[in-house]
Amino acid sequence: MKLALTINGAGERMEILSPAPGCRFRLGDGAESMAEVEMAEPGVYSILMDGVSYEAAVTETPAGMVVVIDGFRFEIDVRDPRRFARRTAGGATDGVATVAAPMPGKVVRVLAQAGEAVAAGQGLVVVEAMKMQNEMKAPRSGKVLSLHAREGDTVTAGEVLATIG
């Protein structure tokens, strides 16, 4: 899984090659690294990496997460490019919201049309990927301003399928 990170304001890429407890990962274009990760208690993780033990305290915030390791504080925003970002924090409903494909796949059904009024959570498009069907839903109520998907189309991860205004 490839992730885009912002750590204390600086951009970084991370690829998780295998999940915890025997975590293998790569930062940026660097070499593969390994770490043993165990949850000591909720929000606290014990990490063994290169023979050194670390304790990481993780707190979720509205802006992302805060991780404290050995007294050093890191503000981290993690973005998974396969998931579309919902920009409705604080209940905001103004502006244009986009709905994007979470992964490469094929459009198997279109459930709404351009110009149609939709409710928050209403299905717009169904994308099939790896033999699973994923229904892309409206992130908020509004009008479908544009619909870029047609049945049978092949889409890529992050490709905009619809805009809601």
N, C-alpha and C positions, 0 to 999 in steps of 0.2 A: 504494500500500500504506500503510495507516494503522498506526502503531505507538504503543504507550504506553511512555514512557521514565521512568526515575527517574535523575536526574543529581545526584550528591552529596546524595541524600535528598529532592530536590524533584521533584514530578511534572511531566511535560510531555508534550504530544502532538506527533507528527511525521507528516506525510504525504509519502511519496516519490512524486513525480509522474512522474519518469523516472530510471532508475538511472545509475550511473557508466558511462562517464567524464564525460558531460555531464549531471551530476546536477541535477535540478530538485526542490525540496522546499519545504515550508511547515511552520514551527514554530507550534504552537498555532493561533490564529486569525489569525496574521500574514500578511503578503504573501508571494507566491511568491519564492523565492531560487534562485540558480544557483551551482554550483561545479563546477570541473573537478577530477576526482579520479583519480589514477593510483597504482598500487602501485609504490613505489620498490624495495622488497624485502619479503620476507614480514614482516608485522606493522608495516610502516612505509608511510605514505601521504603523497603530495605533493598538497596541496590549493591551488587557486588560486580565490580568492573576492573579488569586488569589487576586483580588481587587487592583492591582497595574497597572498603565498605563505606557506603554513603547512606544517609537517611534523608529522604525527600518528603517534605510536607507540602501537600497540594491543596490549594483552596480555589474553588470555582468562583469567578466574578462575572458581572454582566459583560465585561470587556474581554473575557477569556479566562485565563487562570494565572495564579501566582504560585510559583514553586520556590521554596526556601531549602537550600542545601548548604550545610555547614555555615549558616549565618548569611549566606549570599542570597539575595532576592532576585528572582527572574520573573518578569511579566511576559507571559507567553500567549499568543493568539495562534490557534491551530486551525488551518483550513484544509479540508479535504476537497480537492478539485472535482471529485466525482459527485459531490452533493451541492445542490444550488444553495446560495446564501439567501436566507430570508431577511430582508432589511425592514422589518417591522418592529424593531425594538421600541419599547415604550408605547406600544399601541398606535404608532403612526400609521396613517392610512393615506397620506398624500403622495403624489408622485406616481411613477410608473414602476411596477414590479415585473420581474422577468421570471419565467419558469424555464429551467434548462435541463437537459438530459443528464442524469447522474452518471451514466456510463455509456459506452458505445452499444448500439442496439438497433432494432428495427421498429418503426411505428406500426402497431397492429390495429389501433383504433383511434379515431379522433372523436372526442365526446362533446366538443363545443365548437362554435363557429365565430369568426370575426364579427364584432358588433353585438354579440350576445352578452347579456348581463349574467354574471356568475356570483355565487356566494363563496365566502372563504371556505376552503376545503373541498370545493366541488371539483370533480374530475375533469381534466381538460384533454389529456392525451395518454394513451397506454403504450409504453415502450417495452418490447421484449428483449431481454438480454440473458444469455446463458440459460435459456429455457424457462425463465421466470418473467412474469409480466408485472411491470411497475406502473402504477397509475400516478401520473404527474397531476398534482392538485393546485388549485388557485391559492396563492399565499394570503390573499385577502379578497374581500368583496369588490366588485367593480365591473368594468366593461372590458371584454376581450378586444384590445386595440389591434393586435395582429396575431395571426396564427401561421407559423412557418412550417408546421408539420403536416404531412399528408400520409394517408395509409400507404404502407409499402416503402416509405422513405427509410434510408439508412442514416442514422445520426451518430455523431461523435460525442464523447464526454464533454459536458460544458456547453454544447450547442444550444442556443436559445430556441425554444419550441413555441413559446407564446409570450405576449406582453399584456399586462392587465393595467388599466388606468382608472 
